[in-house]
């Protein structure tokens, strides 16, 4: 199922690469599969744990195209 969020996958990937991280490290940190982190980055799912992880890393909210319920969290963290 494709959610169709307009996440900017390449920018998310570059953000992680710039910090010598990848989707695999995020998956290990969260205890989820690499494919789940990848699907969330592509906008194919809205896994809240993964999206909150991206927010905590400081990835800008406009890059993440967050669901409505997470926009306020991102704004509070200064990622908006």
mmJSON file of the N, C-alpha and C atoms, coordinates in Angstrom:
{"data_MODEL":{"atom_site":{
"group_PDB":["ATOM","ATOM","ATOM","ATOM","ATOM","ATOM","ATOM","ATOM","ATOM","ATOM","ATOM","ATOM","ATOM","ATOM","ATOM","ATOM","ATOM","ATOM","ATOM","ATOM","ATOM","ATOM","ATOM","ATOM","ATOM","ATOM","ATOM","ATOM","ATOM","ATOM","ATOM","ATOM","ATOM","ATOM","ATOM","ATOM","ATOM","ATOM","ATOM","ATOM","ATOM","ATOM","ATOM","ATOM","ATOM","ATOM","ATOM","ATOM","ATOM","ATOM","ATOM","ATOM","ATOM","ATOM","ATOM","ATOM","ATOM","ATOM","ATOM","ATOM","ATOM","ATOM","ATOM","ATOM","ATOM","ATOM","ATOM","ATOM","ATOM","ATOM","ATOM","ATOM","ATOM","ATOM","ATOM","ATOM","ATOM","ATOM","ATOM","ATOM","ATOM","ATOM","ATOM","ATOM","ATOM","ATOM","ATOM","ATOM","ATOM","ATOM","ATOM","ATOM","ATOM","ATOM","ATOM","ATOM","ATOM","ATOM","ATOM","ATOM","ATOM","ATOM","ATOM","ATOM","ATOM","ATOM","ATOM","ATOM","ATOM","ATOM","ATOM","ATOM","ATOM","ATOM","ATOM","ATOM","ATOM","ATOM","ATOM","ATOM","ATOM","ATOM","ATOM","ATOM","ATOM","ATOM","ATOM","ATOM","ATOM","ATOM","ATOM","ATOM","ATOM","ATOM","ATOM","ATOM","ATOM","ATOM","ATOM","ATOM","ATOM","ATOM","ATOM","ATOM","ATOM","ATOM","ATOM","ATOM","ATOM","ATOM","ATOM","ATOM","ATOM","ATOM","ATOM","ATOM","ATOM","ATOM","ATOM","ATOM","ATOM","ATOM","ATOM","ATOM","ATOM","ATOM","ATOM","ATOM","ATOM","ATOM","ATOM","ATOM","ATOM","ATOM","ATOM","ATOM","ATOM","ATOM","ATOM","ATOM","ATOM","ATOM","ATOM","ATOM","ATOM","ATOM","ATOM","ATOM","ATOM","ATOM","ATOM","ATOM","ATOM","ATOM","ATOM","ATOM","ATOM","ATOM","ATOM","ATOM","ATOM","ATOM","ATOM","ATOM","ATOM","ATOM","ATOM","ATOM","ATOM","ATOM","ATOM","ATOM","ATOM","ATOM","ATOM","ATOM","ATOM","ATOM","ATOM","ATOM","ATOM","ATOM","ATOM","ATOM","ATOM","ATOM","ATOM","ATOM","ATOM","ATOM","ATOM","ATOM","ATOM","ATOM","ATOM","ATOM","ATOM","ATOM","ATOM","ATOM"],
"id":[1,2,3,4,5,6,7,8,9,10,11,12,13,14,15,16,17,18,19,20,21,22,23,24,25,26,27,28,29,30,31,32,33,34,35,36,37,38,39,40,41,42,43,44,45,46,47,48,49,50,51,52,53,54,55,56,57,58,59,60,61,62,63,64,65,66,67,68,69,70,71,72,73,74,75,76,77,78,79,80,81,82,83,84,85,86,87,88,89,90,91,92,93,94,95,96,97,98,99,100,101,102,103,104,105,106,107,108,109,110,111,112,113,114,115,116,117,118,119,120,121,122,123,124,125,126,127,128,129,130,131,132,133,134,135,136,137,138,139,140,141,142,143,144,145,146,147,148,149,150,151,152,153,154,155,156,157,158,159,160,161,162,163,164,165,166,167,168,169,170,171,172,173,174,175,176,177,178,179,180,181,182,183,184,185,186,187,188,189,190,191,192,193,194,195,196,197,198,199,200,201,202,203,204,205,206,207,208,209,210,211,212,213,214,215,216,217,218,219,220,221,222,223,224,225,226,227,228,229,230,231,232,233,234,235,236,237,238,239,240],
"type_symbol":["N","C","C","N","C","C","N","C","C","N","C","C","N","C","C","N","C","C","N","C","C","N","C","C","N","C","C","N","C","C","N","C","C","N","C","C","N","C","C","N","C","C","N","C","C","N","C","C","N","C","C","N","C","C","N","C","C","N","C","C","N","C","C","N","C","C","N","C","C","N","C","C","N","C","C","N","C","C","N","C","C","N","C","C","N","C","C","N","C","C","N","C","C","N","C","C","N","C","C","N","C","C","N","C","C","N","C","C","N","C","C","N","C","C","N","C","C","N","C","C","N","C","C","N","C","C","N","C","C","N","C","C","N","C","C","N","C","C","N","C","C","N","C","C","N","C","C","N","C","C","N","C","C","N","C","C","N","C","C","N","C","C","N","C","C","N","C","C","N","C","C","N","C","C","N","C","C","N","C","C","N","C","C","N","C","C","N","C","C","N","C","C","N","C","C","N","C","C","N","C","C","N","C","C","N","C","C","N","C","C","N","C","C","N","C","C","N","C","C","N","C","C","N","C","C","N","C","C","N","C","C","N","C","C","N","C","C","N","C","C"],
"label_atom_id":["N","CA","C","N","CA","C","N","CA","C","N","CA","C","N","CA","C","N","CA","C","N","CA","C","N","CA","C","N","CA","C","N","CA","C","N","CA","C","N","CA","C","N","CA","C","N","CA","C","N","CA","C","N","CA","C","N","CA","C","N","CA","C","N","CA","C","N","CA","C","N","CA","C","N","CA","C","N","CA","C","N","CA","C","N","CA","C","N","CA","C","N","CA","C","N","CA","C","N","CA","C","N","CA","C","N","CA","C","N","CA","C","N","CA","C","N","CA","C","N","CA","C","N","CA","C","N","CA","C","N","CA","C","N","CA","C","N","CA","C","N","CA","C","N","CA","C","N","CA","C","N","CA","C","N","CA","C","N","CA","C","N","CA","C","N","CA","C","N","CA","C","N","CA","C","N","CA","C","N","CA","C","N","CA","C","N","CA","C","N","CA","C","N","CA","C","N","CA","C","N","CA","C","N","CA","C","N","CA","C","N","CA","C","N","CA","C","N","CA","C","N","CA","C","N","CA","C","N","CA","C","N","CA","C","N","CA","C","N","CA","C","N","CA","C","N","CA","C","N","CA","C","N","CA","C","N","CA","C","N","CA","C","N","CA","C","N","CA","C","N","CA","C","N","CA","C","N","CA","C"],
"label_alt_id":[null,null,null,null,null,null,null,null,null,null,null,null,null,null,null,null,null,null,null,null,null,null,null,null,null,null,null,null,null,null,null,null,null,null,null,null,null,null,null,null,null,null,null,null,null,null,null,null,null,null,null,null,null,null,null,null,null,null,null,null,null,null,null,null,null,null,null,null,null,null,null,null,null,null,null,null,null,null,null,null,null,null,null,null,null,null,null,null,null,null,null,null,null,null,null,null,null,null,null,null,null,null,null,null,null,null,null,null,null,null,null,null,null,null,null,null,null,null,null,null,null,null,null,null,null,null,null,null,null,null,null,null,null,null,null,null,null,null,null,null,null,null,null,null,null,null,null,null,null,null,null,null,null,null,null,null,null,null,null,null,null,null,null,null,null,null,null,null,null,null,null,null,null,null,null,null,null,null,null,null,null,null,null,null,null,null,null,null,null,null,null,null,null,null,null,null,null,null,null,null,null,null,null,null,null,null,null,null,null,null,null,null,null,null,null,null,null,null,null,null,null,null,null,null,null,null,null,null,null,null,null,null,null,null,null,null,null,null,null,null],
"label_comp_id":["UNK","UNK","UNK","UNK","UNK","UNK","UNK","UNK","UNK","UNK","UNK","UNK","UNK","UNK","UNK","UNK","UNK","UNK","UNK","UNK","UNK","UNK","UNK","UNK","UNK","UNK","UNK","UNK","UNK","UNK","UNK","UNK","UNK","UNK","UNK","UNK","UNK","UNK","UNK","UNK","UNK","UNK","UNK","UNK","UNK","UNK","UNK","UNK","UNK","UNK","UNK","UNK","UNK","UNK","UNK","UNK","UNK","UNK","UNK","UNK","UNK","UNK","UNK","UNK","UNK","UNK","UNK","UNK","UNK","UNK","UNK","UNK","UNK","UNK","UNK","UNK","UNK","UNK","UNK","UNK","UNK","UNK","UNK","UNK","UNK","UNK","UNK","UNK","UNK","UNK","UNK","UNK","UNK","UNK","UNK","UNK","UNK","UNK","UNK","UNK","UNK","UNK","UNK","UNK","UNK","UNK","UNK","UNK","UNK","UNK","UNK","UNK","UNK","UNK","UNK","UNK","UNK","UNK","UNK","UNK","UNK","UNK","UNK","UNK","UNK","UNK","UNK","UNK","UNK","UNK","UNK","UNK","UNK","UNK","UNK","UNK","UNK","UNK","UNK","UNK","UNK","UNK","UNK","UNK","UNK","UNK","UNK","UNK","UNK","UNK","UNK","UNK","UNK","UNK","UNK","UNK","UNK","UNK","UNK","UNK","UNK","UNK","UNK","UNK","UNK","UNK","UNK","UNK","UNK","UNK","UNK","UNK","UNK","UNK","UNK","UNK","UNK","UNK","UNK","UNK","UNK","UNK","UNK","UNK","UNK","UNK","UNK","UNK","UNK","UNK","UNK","UNK","UNK","UNK","UNK","UNK","UNK","UNK","UNK","UNK","UNK","UNK","UNK","UNK","UNK","UNK","UNK","UNK","UNK","UNK","UNK","UNK","UNK","UNK","UNK","UNK","UNK","UNK","UNK","UNK","UNK","UNK","UNK","UNK","UNK","UNK","UNK","UNK","UNK","UNK","UNK","UNK","UNK","UNK","UNK","UNK","UNK","UNK","UNK","UNK"],
"label_asym_id":["A","A","A","A","A","A","A","A","A","A","A","A","A","A","A","A","A","A","A","A","A","A","A","A","A","A","A","A","A","A","A","A","A","A","A","A","A","A","A","A","A","A","A","A","A","A","A","A","A","A","A","A","A","A","A","A","A","A","A","A","A","A","A","A","A","A","A","A","A","A","A","A","A","A","A","A","A","A","A","A","A","A","A","A","A","A","A","A","A","A","A","A","A","A","A","A","A","A","A","A","A","A","A","A","A","A","A","A","A","A","A","A","A","A","A","A","A","A","A","A","A","A","A","A","A","A","A","A","A","A","A","A","A","A","A","A","A","A","A","A","A","A","A","A","A","A","A","A","A","A","A","A","A","A","A","A","A","A","A","A","A","A","A","A","A","A","A","A","A","A","A","A","A","A","A","A","A","A","A","A","A","A","A","A","A","A","A","A","A","A","A","A","A","A","A","A","A","A","A","A","A","A","A","A","A","A","A","A","A","A","A","A","A","A","A","A","A","A","A","A","A","A","A","A","A","A","A","A","A","A","A","A","A","A","A","A","A","A","A","A"],
"label_entity_id":["1","1","1","1","1","1","1","1","1","1","1","1","1","1","1","1","1","1","1","1","1","1","1","1","1","1","1","1","1","1","1","1","1","1","1","1","1","1","1","1","1","1","1","1","1","1","1","1","1","1","1","1","1","1","1","1","1","1","1","1","1","1","1","1","1","1","1","1","1","1","1","1","1","1","1","1","1","1","1","1","1","1","1","1","1","1","1","1","1","1","1","1","1","1","1","1","1","1","1","1","1","1","1","1","1","1","1","1","1","1","1","1","1","1","1","1","1","1","1","1","1","1","1","1","1","1","1","1","1","1","1","1","1","1","1","1","1","1","1","1","1","1","1","1","1","1","1","1","1","1","1","1","1","1","1","1","1","1","1","1","1","1","1","1","1","1","1","1","1","1","1","1","1","1","1","1","1","1","1","1","1","1","1","1","1","1","1","1","1","1","1","1","1","1","1","1","1","1","1","1","1","1","1","1","1","1","1","1","1","1","1","1","1","1","1","1","1","1","1","1","1","1","1","1","1","1","1","1","1","1","1","1","1","1","1","1","1","1","1","1"],
"label_seq_id":[1,1,1,2,2,2,3,3,3,4,4,4,5,5,5,6,6,6,7,7,7,8,8,8,9,9,9,10,10,10,11,11,11,12,12,12,13,13,13,14,14,14,15,15,15,16,16,16,17,17,17,18,18,18,19,19,19,20,20,20,21,21,21,22,22,22,23,23,23,24,24,24,25,25,25,26,26,26,27,27,27,28,28,28,29,29,29,30,30,30,31,31,31,32,32,32,33,33,33,34,34,34,35,35,35,36,36,36,37,37,37,38,38,38,39,39,39,40,40,40,41,41,41,42,42,42,43,43,43,44,44,44,45,45,45,46,46,46,47,47,47,48,48,48,49,49,49,50,50,50,51,51,51,52,52,52,53,53,53,54,54,54,55,55,55,56,56,56,57,57,57,58,58,58,59,59,59,60,60,60,61,61,61,62,62,62,63,63,63,64,64,64,65,65,65,66,66,66,67,67,67,68,68,68,69,69,69,70,70,70,71,71,71,72,72,72,73,73,73,74,74,74,75,75,75,76,76,76,77,77,77,78,78,78,79,79,79,80,80,80],
"pdbx_PDB_ins_code":[null,null,null,null,null,null,null,null,null,null,null,null,null,null,null,null,null,null,null,null,null,null,null,null,null,null,null,null,null,null,null,null,null,null,null,null,null,null,null,null,null,null,null,null,null,null,null,null,null,null,null,null,null,null,null,null,null,null,null,null,null,null,null,null,null,null,null,null,null,null,null,null,null,null,null,null,null,null,null,null,null,null,null,null,null,null,null,null,null,null,null,null,null,null,null,null,null,null,null,null,null,null,null,null,null,null,null,null,null,null,null,null,null,null,null,null,null,null,null,null,null,null,null,null,null,null,null,null,null,null,null,null,null,null,null,null,null,null,null,null,null,null,null,null,null,null,null,null,null,null,null,null,null,null,null,null,null,null,null,null,null,null,null,null,null,null,null,null,null,null,null,null,null,null,null,null,null,null,null,null,null,null,null,null,null,null,null,null,null,null,null,null,null,null,null,null,null,null,null,null,null,null,null,null,null,null,null,null,null,null,null,null,null,null,null,null,null,null,null,null,null,null,null,null,null,null,null,null,null,null,null,null,null,null,null,null,null,null,null,null],
"Cartn_x":[0.846,0.0,0.889,0.608,1.383,0.573,1.141,0.488,0.551,1.655,1.794,2.268,2.938,3.506,4.615,4.828,5.832,7.139,7.649,8.929,10.043,11.056,12.195,13.268,13.101,13.923,15.414,15.819,17.249,17.821,17.052,17.535,17.663,16.707,16.781,18.019,18.226,19.378,20.695,20.763,21.961,22.187,21.094,21.175,21.844,21.381,21.952,23.399,23.667,25.027,25.994,25.536,26.374,26.751,26.016,26.307,26.84,27.297,27.837,26.87,25.601,24.541,23.825,22.977,22.15,20.862,20.036,18.766,19.002,20.087,20.385,20.618,21.384,21.643,20.349,19.504,18.214,17.368,17.37,16.608,17.121,18.443,19.029,18.712,18.796,18.491,17.05,16.144,14.716,14.241,15.033,14.615,13.549,13.646,12.702,13.504,12.805,13.498,14.02,15.079,15.657,14.621,13.832,12.836,11.757,11.427,10.44,10.976,12.228,12.845,12.896,13.266,13.333,11.955,10.928,9.562,9.063,9.389,8.977,9.68,10.955,11.708,11.16,10.656,10.1,8.653,8.045,6.66,5.651,6.094,5.201,4.479,4.926,4.228,4.505,3.697,3.841,4.129,5.153,5.494,5.958,5.212,5.481,6.839,7.265,8.583,9.694,9.606,10.636,10.593,9.407,9.295,9.779,9.473,9.974,11.497,12.05,13.509,14.096,13.499,13.965,13.864,12.761,12.582,13.678,13.947,14.964,16.35,16.595,17.884,18.001,16.862,16.879,16.556,16.055,15.667,14.468,14.533,13.461,12.093,11.07,9.714,9.248,9.649,9.2,9.791,10.947,11.549,10.778,10.283,9.588,8.12,7.527,6.099,5.294,5.359,4.788,3.266,2.705,1.263,0.911,-0.301,-0.774,-0.43,-0.607,-0.387,1.075,2.011,3.427,3.993,3.252,3.745,3.988,3.086,3.249,4.483,4.727,5.933,7.193,7.189,8.357,8.571,7.474,7.567,8.136,7.699,8.187,9.683,10.173,11.594,12.417,11.733,12.433,12.748,12.117,12.374,11.404,10.517,9.48,9.993],
"Cartn_y":[-1.181,0.0,1.241,2.146,3.373,4.516,5.161,6.284,7.511,7.678,8.789,10.085,9.994,11.199,11.695,12.992,13.582,13.814,12.738,12.838,12.927,13.664,13.814,12.804,11.631,10.47,10.762,11.337,11.595,12.56,13.548,14.502,13.805,12.958,12.192,11.303,10.633,9.754,10.541,11.693,12.534,13.056,13.397,13.871,12.808,11.568,10.467,10.203,10.203,9.978,11.017,12.265,13.337,13.143,12.303,11.983,10.567,10.035,8.678,7.662,7.826,6.926,6.429,5.468,4.973,4.425,3.901,3.326,2.123,1.394,0.221,0.604,1.68,2.122,2.565,3.242,3.646,2.451,1.449,0.233,-0.472,-0.55,-1.197,-0.415,0.902,1.752,1.565,1.497,1.396,-0.031,-0.996,-2.391,-2.763,-2.16,-2.452,-2.892,-3.308,-3.762,-2.584,-2.838,-1.851,-1.428,-2.385,-2.061,-1.119,-1.221,-0.314,1.119,1.293,2.623,3.172,2.327,2.731,3.129,2.33,2.648,3.947,4.183,5.433,6.619,6.46,7.537,7.82,6.806,6.974,7.484,7.515,7.969,6.878,5.627,4.506,4.035,4.514,4.237,5.388,5.506,6.583,6.01,5.182,4.594,5.691,5.88,6.985,6.867,5.651,5.494,5.962,5.572,5.957,7.463,8.013,9.451,10.259,9.804,10.502,10.413,9.307,9.159,10.189,10.324,11.314,12.732,13.009,14.332,14.563,13.551,13.67,13.908,13.387,13.617,15.038,15.725,17.105,17.266,16.212,16.326,17.273,18.299,19.296,18.688,19.194,18.683,18.792,19.847,19.975,18.886,18.375,17.258,15.974,15.848,14.641,14.591,15.73,15.781,14.97,15.428,14.697,14.665,13.584,13.557,14.652,15.081,16.193,16.02,14.81,14.601,14.735,14.611,14.741,16.134,16.945,18.291,19.123,19.027,19.79,19.326,18.013,17.486,18.03,18.045,18.535,20.028,20.757,22.19,22.447,21.651,21.801,21.51,20.627,20.283,21.233,22.129,23.077,22.533,21.434,20.845,21.368,22.257,22.708,23.668],
"Cartn_z":[0.0,0.0,0.0,-0.868,-0.956,-0.366,0.616,1.276,0.379,-0.312,-1.236,-0.609,0.546,1.129,0.213,0.223,-0.657,0.086,0.674,1.366,0.349,0.697,-0.209,0.19,-0.376,-0.04,-0.168,-1.279,-1.518,-0.473,-0.1,0.912,2.266,2.614,3.867,3.84,2.708,2.558,2.673,2.025,2.104,3.523,4.224,5.601,6.474,6.325,7.094,6.68,5.376,4.879,5.43,5.522,6.043,7.498,8.176,9.581,9.727,8.574,8.509,9.107,8.743,9.168,7.93,8.128,7.046,7.617,6.747,7.193,8.104,7.847,8.662,10.122,10.349,11.728,12.407,11.662,12.212,12.584,11.723,11.985,13.239,13.364,14.545,15.816,15.745,16.899,17.36,16.395,16.709,16.926,16.522,16.637,15.621,14.437,13.361,12.127,11.088,9.889,9.066,8.332,7.435,6.387,5.922,4.9,5.437,6.722,7.305,7.32,7.702,7.712,6.285,5.347,3.945,3.415,3.71,3.253,3.864,5.141,5.784,5.123,4.805,4.142,2.748,2.087,0.735,0.748,1.933,2.02,1.747,1.775,1.516,2.772,3.925,5.178,6.131,7.151,8.136,9.512,9.615,10.898,11.855,12.934,13.86,14.535,14.878,15.521,14.594,13.331,12.367,12.126,11.952,11.7,12.897,14.112,15.308,15.385,14.945,14.891,13.924,12.75,11.781,12.353,13.043,13.666,14.705,15.534,16.58,15.994,14.804,14.141,13.607,13.549,13.064,11.597,10.968,9.564,9.492,8.653,8.589,8.244,8.891,8.707,7.26,6.555,5.172,4.28,4.638,3.904,4.192,5.421,5.844,5.42,5.072,4.736,5.758,6.995,8.118,8.113,8.675,8.92,9.926,9.908,10.742,12.22,12.744,14.178,14.593,13.671,14.018,13.729,13.023,12.702,13.955,14.922,16.164,16.933,16.932,17.601,16.935,15.62,14.883,15.165,15.206,15.474,16.861,17.836,19.204,19.301,18.461,18.455,17.597,16.898,16.053,14.677,14.271,12.953,11.898,12.291,11.366,10.338],
"occupancy":[1.0,1.0,1.0,1.0,1.0,1.0,1.0,1.0,1.0,1.0,1.0,1.0,1.0,1.0,1.0,1.0,1.0,1.0,1.0,1.0,1.0,1.0,1.0,1.0,1.0,1.0,1.0,1.0,1.0,1.0,1.0,1.0,1.0,1.0,1.0,1.0,1.0,1.0,1.0,1.0,1.0,1.0,1.0,1.0,1.0,1.0,1.0,1.0,1.0,1.0,1.0,1.0,1.0,1.0,1.0,1.0,1.0,1.0,1.0,1.0,1.0,1.0,1.0,1.0,1.0,1.0,1.0,1.0,1.0,1.0,1.0,1.0,1.0,1.0,1.0,1.0,1.0,1.0,1.0,1.0,1.0,1.0,1.0,1.0,1.0,1.0,1.0,1.0,1.0,1.0,1.0,1.0,1.0,1.0,1.0,1.0,1.0,1.0,1.0,1.0,1.0,1.0,1.0,1.0,1.0,1.0,1.0,1.0,1.0,1.0,1.0,1.0,1.0,1.0,1.0,1.0,1.0,1.0,1.0,1.0,1.0,1.0,1.0,1.0,1.0,1.0,1.0,1.0,1.0,1.0,1.0,1.0,1.0,1.0,1.0,1.0,1.0,1.0,1.0,1.0,1.0,1.0,1.0,1.0,1.0,1.0,1.0,1.0,1.0,1.0,1.0,1.0,1.0,1.0,1.0,1.0,1.0,1.0,1.0,1.0,1.0,1.0,1.0,1.0,1.0,1.0,1.0,1.0,1.0,1.0,1.0,1.0,1.0,1.0,1.0,1.0,1.0,1.0,1.0,1.0,1.0,1.0,1.0,1.0,1.0,1.0,1.0,1.0,1.0,1.0,1.0,1.0,1.0,1.0,1.0,1.0,1.0,1.0,1.0,1.0,1.0,1.0,1.0,1.0,1.0,1.0,1.0,1.0,1.0,1.0,1.0,1.0,1.0,1.0,1.0,1.0,1.0,1.0,1.0,1.0,1.0,1.0,1.0,1.0,1.0,1.0,1.0,1.0,1.0,1.0,1.0,1.0,1.0,1.0,1.0,1.0,1.0,1.0,1.0,1.0],
"B_iso_or_equiv":[0.0,0.0,0.0,0.0,0.0,0.0,0.0,0.0,0.0,0.0,0.0,0.0,0.0,0.0,0.0,0.0,0.0,0.0,0.0,0.0,0.0,0.0,0.0,0.0,0.0,0.0,0.0,0.0,0.0,0.0,0.0,0.0,0.0,0.0,0.0,0.0,0.0,0.0,0.0,0.0,0.0,0.0,0.0,0.0,0.0,0.0,0.0,0.0,0.0,0.0,0.0,0.0,0.0,0.0,0.0,0.0,0.0,0.0,0.0,0.0,0.0,0.0,0.0,0.0,0.0,0.0,0.0,0.0,0.0,0.0,0.0,0.0,0.0,0.0,0.0,0.0,0.0,0.0,0.0,0.0,0.0,0.0,0.0,0.0,0.0,0.0,0.0,0.0,0.0,0.0,0.0,0.0,0.0,0.0,0.0,0.0,0.0,0.0,0.0,0.0,0.0,0.0,0.0,0.0,0.0,0.0,0.0,0.0,0.0,0.0,0.0,0.0,0.0,0.0,0.0,0.0,0.0,0.0,0.0,0.0,0.0,0.0,0.0,0.0,0.0,0.0,0.0,0.0,0.0,0.0,0.0,0.0,0.0,0.0,0.0,0.0,0.0,0.0,0.0,0.0,0.0,0.0,0.0,0.0,0.0,0.0,0.0,0.0,0.0,0.0,0.0,0.0,0.0,0.0,0.0,0.0,0.0,0.0,0.0,0.0,0.0,0.0,0.0,0.0,0.0,0.0,0.0,0.0,0.0,0.0,0.0,0.0,0.0,0.0,0.0,0.0,0.0,0.0,0.0,0.0,0.0,0.0,0.0,0.0,0.0,0.0,0.0,0.0,0.0,0.0,0.0,0.0,0.0,0.0,0.0,0.0,0.0,0.0,0.0,0.0,0.0,0.0,0.0,0.0,0.0,0.0,0.0,0.0,0.0,0.0,0.0,0.0,0.0,0.0,0.0,0.0,0.0,0.0,0.0,0.0,0.0,0.0,0.0,0.0,0.0,0.0,0.0,0.0,0.0,0.0,0.0,0.0,0.0,0.0,0.0,0.0,0.0,0.0,0.0,0.0],
"pdbx_formal_charge":[null,null,null,null,null,null,null,null,null,null,null,null,null,null,null,null,null,null,null,null,null,null,null,null,null,null,null,null,null,null,null,null,null,null,null,null,null,null,null,null,null,null,null,null,null,null,null,null,null,null,null,null,null,null,null,null,null,null,null,null,null,null,null,null,null,null,null,null,null,null,null,null,null,null,null,null,null,null,null,null,null,null,null,null,null,null,null,null,null,null,null,null,null,null,null,null,null,null,null,null,null,null,null,null,null,null,null,null,null,null,null,null,null,null,null,null,null,null,null,null,null,null,null,null,null,null,null,null,null,null,null,null,null,null,null,null,null,null,null,null,null,null,null,null,null,null,null,null,null,null,null,null,null,null,null,null,null,null,null,null,null,null,null,null,null,null,null,null,null,null,null,null,null,null,null,null,null,null,null,null,null,null,null,null,null,null,null,null,null,null,null,null,null,null,null,null,null,null,null,null,null,null,null,null,null,null,null,null,null,null,null,null,null,null,null,null,null,null,null,null,null,null,null,null,null,null,null,null,null,null,null,null,null,null,null,null,null,null,null,null],
"auth_seq_id":[1,1,1,2,2,2,3,3,3,4,4,4,5,5,5,6,6,6,7,7,7,8,8,8,9,9,9,10,10,10,11,11,11,12,12,12,13,13,13,14,14,14,15,15,15,16,16,16,17,17,17,18,18,18,19,19,19,20,20,20,21,21,21,22,22,22,23,23,23,24,24,24,25,25,25,26,26,26,27,27,27,28,28,28,29,29,29,30,30,30,31,31,31,32,32,32,33,33,33,34,34,34,35,35,35,36,36,36,37,37,37,38,38,38,39,39,39,40,40,40,41,41,41,42,42,42,43,43,43,44,44,44,45,45,45,46,46,46,47,47,47,48,48,48,49,49,49,50,50,50,51,51,51,52,52,52,53,53,53,54,54,54,55,55,55,56,56,56,57,57,57,58,58,58,59,59,59,60,60,60,61,61,61,62,62,62,63,63,63,64,64,64,65,65,65,66,66,66,67,67,67,68,68,68,69,69,69,70,70,70,71,71,71,72,72,72,73,73,73,74,74,74,75,75,75,76,76,76,77,77,77,78,78,78,79,79,79,80,80,80],
"auth_comp_id":["UNK","UNK","UNK","UNK","UNK","UNK","UNK","UNK","UNK","UNK","UNK","UNK","UNK","UNK","UNK","UNK","UNK","UNK","UNK","UNK","UNK","UNK","UNK","UNK","UNK","UNK","UNK","UNK","UNK","UNK","UNK","UNK","UNK","UNK","UNK","UNK","UNK","UNK","UNK","UNK","UNK","UNK","UNK","UNK","UNK","UNK","UNK","UNK","UNK","UNK","UNK","UNK","UNK","UNK","UNK","UNK","UNK","UNK","UNK","UNK","UNK","UNK","UNK","UNK","UNK","UNK","UNK","UNK","UNK","UNK","UNK","UNK","UNK","UNK","UNK","UNK","UNK","UNK","UNK","UNK","UNK","UNK","UNK","UNK","UNK","UNK","UNK","UNK","UNK","UNK","UNK","UNK","UNK","UNK","UNK","UNK","UNK","UNK","UNK","UNK","UNK","UNK","UNK","UNK","UNK","UNK","UNK","UNK","UNK","UNK","UNK","UNK","UNK","UNK","UNK","UNK","UNK","UNK","UNK","UNK","UNK","UNK","UNK","UNK","UNK","UNK","UNK","UNK","UNK","UNK","UNK","UNK","UNK","UNK","UNK","UNK","UNK","UNK","UNK","UNK","UNK","UNK","UNK","UNK","UNK","UNK","UNK","UNK","UNK","UNK","UNK","UNK","UNK","UNK","UNK","UNK","UNK","UNK","UNK","UNK","UNK","UNK","UNK","UNK","UNK","UNK","UNK","UNK","UNK","UNK","UNK","UNK","UNK","UNK","UNK","UNK","UNK","UNK","UNK","UNK","UNK","UNK","UNK","UNK","UNK","UNK","UNK","UNK","UNK","UNK","UNK","UNK","UNK","UNK","UNK","UNK","UNK","UNK","UNK","UNK","UNK","UNK","UNK","UNK","UNK","UNK","UNK","UNK","UNK","UNK","UNK","UNK","UNK","UNK","UNK","UNK","UNK","UNK","UNK","UNK","UNK","UNK","UNK","UNK","UNK","UNK","UNK","UNK","UNK","UNK","UNK","UNK","UNK","UNK","UNK","UNK","UNK","UNK","UNK","UNK"],
"auth_asym_id":["A","A","A","A","A","A","A","A","A","A","A","A","A","A","A","A","A","A","A","A","A","A","A","A","A","A","A","A","A","A","A","A","A","A","A","A","A","A","A","A","A","A","A","A","A","A","A","A","A","A","A","A","A","A","A","A","A","A","A","A","A","A","A","A","A","A","A","A","A","A","A","A","A","A","A","A","A","A","A","A","A","A","A","A","A","A","A","A","A","A","A","A","A","A","A","A","A","A","A","A","A","A","A","A","A","A","A","A","A","A","A","A","A","A","A","A","A","A","A","A","A","A","A","A","A","A","A","A","A","A","A","A","A","A","A","A","A","A","A","A","A","A","A","A","A","A","A","A","A","A","A","A","A","A","A","A","A","A","A","A","A","A","A","A","A","A","A","A","A","A","A","A","A","A","A","A","A","A","A","A","A","A","A","A","A","A","A","A","A","A","A","A","A","A","A","A","A","A","A","A","A","A","A","A","A","A","A","A","A","A","A","A","A","A","A","A","A","A","A","A","A","A","A","A","A","A","A","A","A","A","A","A","A","A","A","A","A","A","A","A"],
"auth_atom_id":["N","CA","C","N","CA","C","N","CA","C","N","CA","C","N","CA","C","N","CA","C","N","CA","C","N","CA","C","N","CA","C","N","CA","C","N","CA","C","N","CA","C","N","CA","C","N","CA","C","N","CA","C","N","CA","C","N","CA","C","N","CA","C","N","CA","C","N","CA","C","N","CA","C","N","CA","C","N","CA","C","N","CA","C","N","CA","C","N","CA","C","N","CA","C","N","CA","C","N","CA","C","N","CA","C","N","CA","C","N","CA","C","N","CA","C","N","CA","C","N","CA","C","N","CA","C","N","CA","C","N","CA","C","N","CA","C","N","CA","C","N","CA","C","N","CA","C","N","CA","C","N","CA","C","N","CA","C","N","CA","C","N","CA","C","N","CA","C","N","CA","C","N","CA","C","N","CA","C","N","CA","C","N","CA","C","N","CA","C","N","CA","C","N","CA","C","N","CA","C","N","CA","C","N","CA","C","N","CA","C","N","CA","C","N","CA","C","N","CA","C","N","CA","C","N","CA","C","N","CA","C","N","CA","C","N","CA","C","N","CA","C","N","CA","C","N","CA","C","N","CA","C","N","CA","C","N","CA","C","N","CA","C","N","CA","C","N","CA","C","N","CA","C","N","CA","C","N","CA","C"],
"pdbx_PDB_model_num":[1,1,1,1,1,1,1,1,1,1,1,1,1,1,1,1,1,1,1,1,1,1,1,1,1,1,1,1,1,1,1,1,1,1,1,1,1,1,1,1,1,1,1,1,1,1,1,1,1,1,1,1,1,1,1,1,1,1,1,1,1,1,1,1,1,1,1,1,1,1,1,1,1,1,1,1,1,1,1,1,1,1,1,1,1,1,1,1,1,1,1,1,1,1,1,1,1,1,1,1,1,1,1,1,1,1,1,1,1,1,1,1,1,1,1,1,1,1,1,1,1,1,1,1,1,1,1,1,1,1,1,1,1,1,1,1,1,1,1,1,1,1,1,1,1,1,1,1,1,1,1,1,1,1,1,1,1,1,1,1,1,1,1,1,1,1,1,1,1,1,1,1,1,1,1,1,1,1,1,1,1,1,1,1,1,1,1,1,1,1,1,1,1,1,1,1,1,1,1,1,1,1,1,1,1,1,1,1,1,1,1,1,1,1,1,1,1,1,1,1,1,1,1,1,1,1,1,1,1,1,1,1,1,1,1,1,1,1,1,1]
}}}
